[in-house]
Amino acid sequence: MIKDDNGLYEAFIAKDARFDGRFFVGISSTGIYCRPVCRARKPKLENCTFYHTAAEAEQAGFRPCLLCRPELAPGSSITDATATLARRAAKMLEENCGSGQSLRELAIQLGCTDRHLRRAFAVEYNVSPVQYLQTCRLLLAKNLLTDTNMSVINVAMAAGFGSLRRFNDLFKKHYQLSPTDLRRKMPEGKVQSSEITVTLGYRPPYRFEAMLRFLAARAIPGIEVISDEQYMRTVHLRDAAGNHVYGWIQITHKPQRNSLNVTIPETLLPILPQVLGKVRRMFDLNCDPESVYERLASMNDIRPGLSVLGVRLPGSFDVFEMSVRAVLGQQITVKAARTIAARMAETFGMPVQTNIEGLTHVFPSPEDILTLEGPIENHLGPLGVIATRARTIHALASAIAQEEIDFNLPSQPEKEMKKLLAIPGIGHWTAQYIAMRTMEWPDAFLETDAGVKKALAPLTPKELLEIAENWRPWRSYATINLWNTL
């Protein structure tokens, strides 16, 4: 990160996408703040003030630019701040801005006092958690007002505002125009639909085709469909009141805008921030590809093409679903694991109506598995799951349901991996793989993996570990690069 204003101004003038989301520019002559990639005419340096976050810019009295749209800026990866408390809290605020969760509840979830959380947040972001949360809500609302035909009251509720009056007052106070006025300023052309499409930005380049190939090879029939360069899947989450919400999502790449379009049905509006947060994680939208490639470029000294700029780390949308697939795939092929996972979904999952061919069920939840009567192997055995693996899945379901393992951006992933290893049937490979896919852990390395060994043959696992030391803290990305070469 550039430290001085002159360097930040040069990045701003150059429209350098590598800095998108890393800082924002308040322009005193217009009263607006912009992303580094804004295409508007550039102001003079003396009119610019630089901020770490959109929340900080808004607290200084600036309103968001309608051209570059700060709400589309990618966030920071967890390693950018070495998994600090403030970064974890910020991500949780973004994903739960519609839940009504109090600061005290968030602090308890993070294992600290609300006073300590406020102090850590002020040091990292120069704003309070409440101010940051308010900006998250306002920017999500602005995104919905700009990209959708949702009514203003539905926008207010989806973004987490308790009332339409409060939403209107805050929006006008911060942006000097009402939500309705913003709508009038935007281009016409949006058609009425029961579906909502929201835009999420990323830092280019993004090898979206490689991401889709990875996901397609592991897609569970009935749960996921990849076709026509799109990713689609069913969704089952709970809203702030604990109610079950079902639906589907469709992800489309928009490379000319450095963004993904996320389309959902209106049934998912009560959990929209959750959905968008999970999409960001699953598609690794907060990644800084230049930083990753800079560290992994030495892979190409071993063999040209082993590391490619723009490779992302595939995450997961459903922790239990992904973890079960990892357990099923321990000693069988990827295709066979998909088949068994599909049988589980069809047998124990909830059927859903999606109007998308191939999407028929949501994956069973941990609670669905735990409520099965009698030995678990009697239920999973007929589906092709051996008894020891069935018991592992049951123990995993119990650990997740009881929240004994923290999958939500844990500050110490190694500690959570030890908990995974304590479950009978989960070994080093499985624990590392689950952490890589569900915890956004960027430094997992699978030296015993058949694909990794094949990509770097004839090196031994011990030699692989020694070489991989040069790739820290991005060994998970090195693993994905190696798999992509096969």
N, C-alpha and C positions, 0 to 999 in steps of 0.2 A: 504494500500500500504506500502510495506517495504521501510524504509527510507535510510538505510545504505548499502554500497556496499557488505559487507559480507553477509547480509541477501538476497540481490538480487542474489548474486553468488550461495548461497545455493538453492534458487528457480530454478536457471538455471541448476545446477547440477542434481536436482531432476526431471527435465523436468515437472515441476508443471503446469498443464494446466490452473489452476486458474489465473495465471499471464500472460497468452498468450494475447498479444496486450497491456499489461500495461507497458511493458518496452522492450527495444531491447538492444542487447549486441554487441558492436563493439570489434573485436578481432584484436589486433595490429599485431600479428604474421602472419595473413593471409590477412588482409585488408578487411575482410567481416564483415557484421553484421547479427545477427541471432535472431530468436524468442526464448523465454524461453524453448519451447518444442522441439528445434532442436535435432535430433538424432545423429548428428556428434560427434566425439570425443571431449571431453570438454577441453578447454584451461586452463591454469593456471590463478589464480585470477589477478596476476600482468599484464597479457596481456588483461584484460577485462576493457572496459569502458561502463557505462550504460547510456542509453538515454530514454527519455519519449516517443519519436515518431520516426518513420522511417525517417521522414524528417530531424530530428536533427542528426541522425546517418549518413545520406547521406551528409549533409552539413559539417560534420566532416571528410569526405573523404572516408567513408566506402561504399562498394557496397553490394547488397543483396545476401544472401546465396541462392544457387541453390537447396539445399536440403530441408530446412525448408520453403523457399519461404515467406518472410515477407509480400508480398502482400495479403496473405491469412489470416493474423492475424485479429481477431475480433477487433472492435473499443470499445469505452467507452460509457456506457449508459449516458443519459443526466443528471441523478442524481449524477453521479460520480463527477461532477463539479458544482452541483446545478444550472444547466441551465445557466452557464456563457456565456458572449458574445463570448468568444473565442471558446468554444465548439460548439455553434450554427453555428458560421462562418465556423469552420472546417467541420462540416457535410454538410453544403451547398456547400463548395468548392469540397468535395468528389462527391456529387451528380450532380454538374454542371461543372465538370472539362472539359467537352467537349463543353460547351456553348459559350466560349469566353467572358464571363461576366467580366467586369473590377472590380478592387478593389473598386473604387468609387461607382459603381452600387451596389455592394454587401453591402457596408457600408450604403448606403441609404436604402436598403431593411431591414437592421438590425436596422435602426433608430439611426445611429451615424455617426461621421466623419471618413474618411479613416485614418486620423492620430490616432484617438482614437483606431480604430480597430487594426492598426499595433502595437500600444503600448500594448493593451490587449493580442494580439496574442504572442508577444515576451515574456511577463511575463508568460503565460501559457505553451508555447511550445518551447521557446528559438530559434525560427525561425520566419521569416516574413511570412505573408499570401501568398506572391508570391512564396517563397521557398516551403511552404507546398503544394501549388497547383501544382508546378512542380513535386514534389515527387508523388503526387496522380496520375498524368498523366503517369509518368514513370512506376510506379508499376502496373497500369492498363494495360499499353502496355506490360509489362513483363508477366502479367497473360495471355493476349491474345496470345502472341508469344509462350508461353509454352503449353497452353491447346487447341489451335485451329490451323486450317490450313489457317487462314486469311492471305492475302498478307500483306507484310510489310507496304505498303502505306495505306491499309485499316485499319491496326492497328494504324498507326499514326493518321489518321483522327478520328477514333472512340475514341481515348484517348485524343483528343483535341489539337493536335499539328497542327499548321497552315500550315506546309510544311514538306515534307519527309526529306529535307536537315536538317531542324532544329531538327527533331526527331532523325535522325542518329547522329548528332553532340552531342546533349545532352546525348543520350544513351551511346555513346562511352566515353564521358567525365566523366560520373558518374560511369559507370559500367566496363570500360576498355575493352569492347568488343562491336562489332556492333550487331544490331538486328539479322542479318543473322548468325553471329557467335554463338549467344545464341541458335538459332534454331538447329544448328549442334550439340550442346552439349546435347540437350534433347533427350530422347528415341524416337525411331520411333514407328509407330503404329496408328497414327491419320489418319482417313480415310477422303477423300474429301466429303464434305456435304454442302448443302445450309443452314444448321443450325449451330449455334455457341453455345458451352457449356462452361460456366465460373464457376469457383469454388469460393465459399464464405465460410469462416471459422467461427466457433463459439467456445465458451468455454463449454466443457462438464460438466455434462450430459445434454442432450436435449431430452425431452419427445415428440418426433416428432409425435408419434401415437396420443397422446392427442391433439396436435395442429391440426392434420388432422381431428380428430373427431369433434372438435369445428368448424372448417371451413366447413366441410361437412354438418353439421346440418344447416348452414346458407347460403350455396352456392346458388347462383341465377342461375336457369337453363338457358342455352344459353350463360351465362357469365363465369361460373366456372364449372369445373369437377374435382372430386376427385375419383381416381380409381387406383388400383394396387400400393397403397402406394405412389402416386404422386399427386401433386396439379397442375392443369392447368387452365389458364384463358386467356381471350382476353385482349388486351391492346390498349388504345388510349391515346397518348400524343402528345405534340407539340415539335418540335425541336427548335434550337436556333433562327431560322428565323421566327418562328411562324407557320410553316407548320404542318399540321395534319399527324401523323404517326400511322399506325395501324399494329397490329400483335398479337402475343400470347406468353406466357411463359409456361415453364414446370419445376417444381421444384421436384428434387429427393434427398432423404436423403442418405448420405454416412457416416454412423456412424463410420466406421473404420478409416476415415480420419478427423472426427469431422468437417464435412462440408456439405453444400448443393450444388448440381449441378444445375445451372440455364441454361436452353436451350432456345434459342430464334431463330427466323428466321433472315436472313440477313437484312430484311426490318427494323428491330429495331436498327441496328448499329448506326444510327445518334443520337439515344437517349440512348445508352447503359449505360452511367453513371447514368442517371435518373432511368432507369429500375432497375439496381443493388441497387441503394439507396432505392428504394421503396420495393424491396425484403428484404433488411436488416431490414427495419422497420416492414414490415408485419410479418416477422418470428422472430423478436426480436433477431437478431443475436449478438447484442452488449451487451446483458444481462450478468451480473455476477451472475450465479445461486447460488453460495455459499453464497454471501452476502444477497440475497433475502431469501434464506432458513434459514439462521442464524436468521433473524428477525422474520420470520413467524413460526419458530419451536414451539412456544408457542401455536399455533392452535391445535397441537396434544395433548396438555393437556386437551383440551375440548373433543376431541374424536380422537383416533389414526387414522392416515391416512388422516386427513383434509388437511395437507400441505405435498407436495411431492417435493423432490429435483429435479430440472430440468424443472419445469413447466415454460413455456414462456407466455408472454402477446401478444395475437394475435393483430396485427395492421391492417392496411387497405392499399390497393393498390390505390384505388380511393376514395378521400374524399367525393365527392358528392354521389357516389353510396352507400358508407357505411352509410352516414348520412340519406339518404332517407330510407334505410332499417331500420334504428333505428326508424325513425318517423312512418313508416308503422307498425312496431312491437309493438307500444305502448300499444294497447289494444286488439291485436289479437295474435294468436299463431305464433311461428317461422315459421312453415310450410306455414301458410296462407300469411305471409309477403313475403316469398320467391316467392310464386305464383304470387302475385301482382307485385312484382319487376320484375319478368320475363315478365309479360305482358307489363310493361313499356318499357323494353329493346326491346322487339319484335316490339312494336308500334312506339317508338320514337328513338330507337337506330339505329346505322349504322350496316347493315349486313357486315360480314367479312368472308373471306375465310381462313380457318385454317388447313384443312385436319385432324382435330382432332374431332372425333365424339362427339357431344354435345356442341361444341363451335361455336356459330353462329352469335352473335352480340356483339357490345360493348355497355356499358350502356350509355344512353343519357347524354350529358354534361349539365351544368347549362344553357349555351346559347341555347341548343336545347329546353329546357323547356320555357325559357324566350321569345323565338320567336314565340311561339304558340299564335294565335290570339284569342281574346275573353276571357271570364272568364276561369280560369284554371280548375275549377271543371267540365266544359263541356268536357274537354279533358280527365281528370283523372277519373271522375265519372264512365264512362262506363267500366273502368278497375277494379272497385271495391273499389276505394278510396273515402271516404266520403268527403264532401265539405270542412269541417274545416281542415282536414289533407291535402287536395289538396292545400289549400291556404298556409299552413305551408311549404309545399315542394316548392312552388313558391317563398315564402319569403326567404327560405334557399338558393335557386338557385341564387337569386338576391344578397344576402350577400356574397356568394362565388365568383360570377362573378365580383362583385365590389371590392373584396378583403377587405371587411369590417371586416372579422374575420381572424386571423392569425392561420392557422393550421400547419404551418411549424416550428415545435419545438419552440413554443412561450416561451418567457422568463417568462411570467406570465399567465399560463393556467387558473387560476381563473378569471382573467380579461376577457379572451376570452370566458369562460363559461358564464359570465354575459351577454355578447353580444348574446350568443345563447339563454339564458333565456328571452331576450328581444323580441325574435321572437314569435309571438302568436302561441300557440300549442306546444311549447317546454318547458317541465318542468324539474325538478331537475334530474330525472332518465335519461331522454334523453340527457341532457347536459353533465352529468357525463359519460355516456356511450360513447358519441361521442368523448369526450376528451380522454377517455381511449384508444379508438381504432384508433383515427386519429392524436392525438397530442403527442403520446408516454408519456401520463401523467400517472405516476406509482402509484399515490396516490388517485385515485378515489375509492369511496365506495358506493355501491347501497343498502343501508339498507332497502329500500322499495321493492326491487326486490323479486319476488315470489320464485325464486330459492335460493337466499341467505337466505330468511326466512325459507324455507323448510330445507335447509342444517343445520341450527342452531336452529331449533325449540326446545323448545317453546319460545325462547327469543323474546322480542318485538323489534321494530325498534330502540327505544331509547337505549335499552340494547345492541343491536348490535353495535350502534355507539360508545358506551362507551368501549366495548371490542376491537373494531377495532382501537382505539387510540394506542393500543400496537403494531399495525402492521405498523404504519407509518415508512418510506415513501413508503411502498410497498403494500398499500391496494388494488390496482388494481390486483396485483398478488394473494392476498388473495381471491378476488372475483372469479378469474378464478379457483383457487383451490377448492373453495366451489362448483362452477358449475360442476367441473369435478367429484365430488363425487355423483352427482345425477344419 
